[in-house]
Structure formats: structure tokens, C-alpha cells
Amino acid sequence: MTTTAINVTATSNPTAAQDTLALVGRVLLALLFVPAGFSKLMGFAGTVGYISSVGAPLPQVAAVIAIVVELGLGLMLLVGFKTRLAAVVLAVFTVAASVLFHNYWSMPADKAFVNQLMFFKNIAISGGLLAFVAFGAGRFSIDRK
């Protein structure tokens, strides 16, 4: 039985398979952020209302920030432009949004379970984004690193 390992070290050059996987990873992550940002833009009043419902300060400003981060930086991640910057901001944004909107520890039991799943899903997504901060976008990107 033969196994193939993808070895990545600080001195190795990524393989075509690794660059392809980086592209697929960027596309899959962007599929979360870009449609969400577009939805917030098209339903701005509803977005502001939802942000207000959790008691966030300056809900209109928060909605604009969410749109810029999700749509703008999501597109940057998708095409691999300034990927490390986009990924770190998206990771911080995702953790902050998780704490604010999926604070399962202060919810009634009937809402806590789903929100705990959402919270940890978002934490995992942030981990995936941090991998792009560490390793870059790959060859199939505007950054090409």
C-alpha cells in the first residue's frame, strides 16, 4: 500500500496539488462570506435591525463594517488579493461576530445547542482563515505566493 503525503516546510515550494487545494479552500471560505455580505447589502435595514436586537452599539456602522468585511474582504480572499490581510481581518471579524451573535453560554437551553454549534463552526472557520495567513493564497491567486 502506497500513501502520498503532502509535506510543507518553510523551505519547500508548494506543489500543484497544494496550490489547487489552496484555491479550493479560498473558494469554499468565500462561499460563506460573499453571499452573506451581499445579503446584508441588499437587506440593509434588516441587517441593522438584527444587529440592534443584540444590543450592539452603532448598528448602522456595524452593518456597513460587516458588509465591507464579508463582501469586500471575502472577494479579496476569493481571488487571492492581499490574502493574508483579508484572512486575518475575516478571522478576527468571525470570532467577534461569534461572541456577539452566538453567545450560547447566556442563552436558554432551547437556543444554546444550535448557537454552540454555530459558535464553534465559526471558530473553526477562523482557524482555516489563519492557515491562509500563515501559508498564503497559493500560486493560483493574484498574490501568487
C-alpha positions in Angstrom: 0.0 0.0 0.0 1.4 3.3 -1.0 0.5 6.6 0.6 1.3 10.0 -0.7 1.9 12.8 1.8 1.9 16.4 1.1 4.8 17.8 3.0 5.0 21.5 3.6 8.0 23.1 5.2 9.2 26.7 5.4 11.8 26.0 2.7 9.7 23.8 0.3 8.0 25.0 -2.8 4.3 24.2 -2.8 3.2 21.5 -5.3 0.4 22.0 -7.9 -1.8 19.9 -5.7 -1.2 22.2 -2.7 -1.9 25.3 -4.8 -5.1 23.7 -6.1 -6.2 22.8 -2.6 -5.4 26.4 -1.5 -7.7 27.7 -4.4 -10.5 25.3 -3.4 -10.1 26.3 0.2 -10.3 30.0 -0.7 -13.4 29.4 -2.9 -15.2 27.4 -0.1 -14.4 30.1 2.5 -15.5 32.9 0.2 -18.8 31.0 -0.4 -19.6 31.8 3.2 -18.6 35.4 3.3 -19.5 36.9 -0.1 -23.2 35.8 -0.3 -23.6 36.9 3.4 -22.2 40.3 2.7 -24.3 40.7 -0.4 -27.4 39.7 1.5 -26.6 42.3 4.2 -26.2 44.9 1.5 -29.5 44.1 -0.2 -31.3 43.9 3.1 -29.6 46.7 4.9 -32.5 47.7 7.1 -33.0 44.1 8.3 -29.3 43.8 9.0 -29.3 46.9 11.1 -32.4 45.6 12.9 -30.7 42.3 13.7 -27.6 44.0 14.9 -29.7 46.3 17.1 -31.5 43.3 18.5 -28.3 42.0 20.2 -27.6 45.5 21.7 -24.5 46.2 19.6 -23.6 49.9 19.6 -23.9 51.9 16.3 -25.8 49.3 14.4 -25.7 51.2 11.1 -21.9 51.5 11.3 -21.6 47.8 12.4 -23.8 46.8 9.4 -21.5 48.8 7.0 -18.4 47.2 8.6 -20.0 43.7 8.2 -20.7 44.4 4.5 -17.3 45.7 3.8 -15.6 42.8 5.6 -17.8 40.0 4.3 -18.3 41.2 0.8 -15.1 43.2 0.2 -12.6 41.0 2.0 -14.5 37.9 1.0 -13.9 38.8 -2.7 -10.2 39.6 -1.9 -9.9 36.1 -0.4 -11.6 34.5 -3.3 -9.2 36.0 -5.9 -6.2 35.8 -3.7 -5.5 39.5 -3.4 -3.8 40.6 -0.2 -4.9 37.3 1.1 -3.0 37.3 4.4 -4.5 40.7 5.3 -8.0 39.7 4.2 -7.8 36.4 6.1 -6.6 37.9 9.4 -9.4 40.5 9.3 -12.0 37.9 8.4 -10.8 35.7 11.2 -11.0 38.5 13.8 -14.4 39.6 12.5 -15.7 36.0 12.6 -14.6 35.5 16.2 -16.1 38.8 17.2 -19.3 38.1 15.5 -19.4 34.6 17.1 -19.1 36.1 20.6 -21.7 38.8 19.9 -24.3 36.7 18.0 -23.7 33.1 19.1 -23.2 33.6 22.9 -24.7 30.3 23.7 -23.4 30.5 27.3 -26.1 33.1 28.1 -29.0 31.6 26.2 -31.8 29.4 27.3 -31.3 25.7 26.7 -33.6 25.6 23.7 -31.3 28.0 21.8 -28.0 27.2 23.4 -27.3 23.9 21.5 -27.7 25.4 18.0 -25.8 28.5 18.9 -23.0 26.5 20.4 -22.7 24.6 17.1 -22.6 27.9 15.2 -20.1 29.4 17.6 -17.6 26.5 17.2 -18.2 26.3 13.5 -17.2 29.9 13.3 -14.1 29.3 15.5 -13.1 26.5 13.1 -13.6 28.8 10.1 -11.3 31.3 11.8 -8.7 28.6 12.1 -8.9 27.9 8.4 -8.5 31.6 7.7 -5.4 31.7 9.9 -3.9 28.9 7.8 -4.1 31.3 4.8 -2.4 34.0 7.0 0.4 31.5 7.7 0.8 30.0 4.3 -0.6 32.5 1.8 -3.0 32.1 -1.1 -1.0 29.7 -3.3 0.1 30.0 -6.9 -3.5 30.3 -8.3 -4.1 33.8 -6.9 -3.3 37.4 -7.6 -0.7 37.2 -4.7 0.9 34.1 -6.3 2.8 33.2 -3.1 
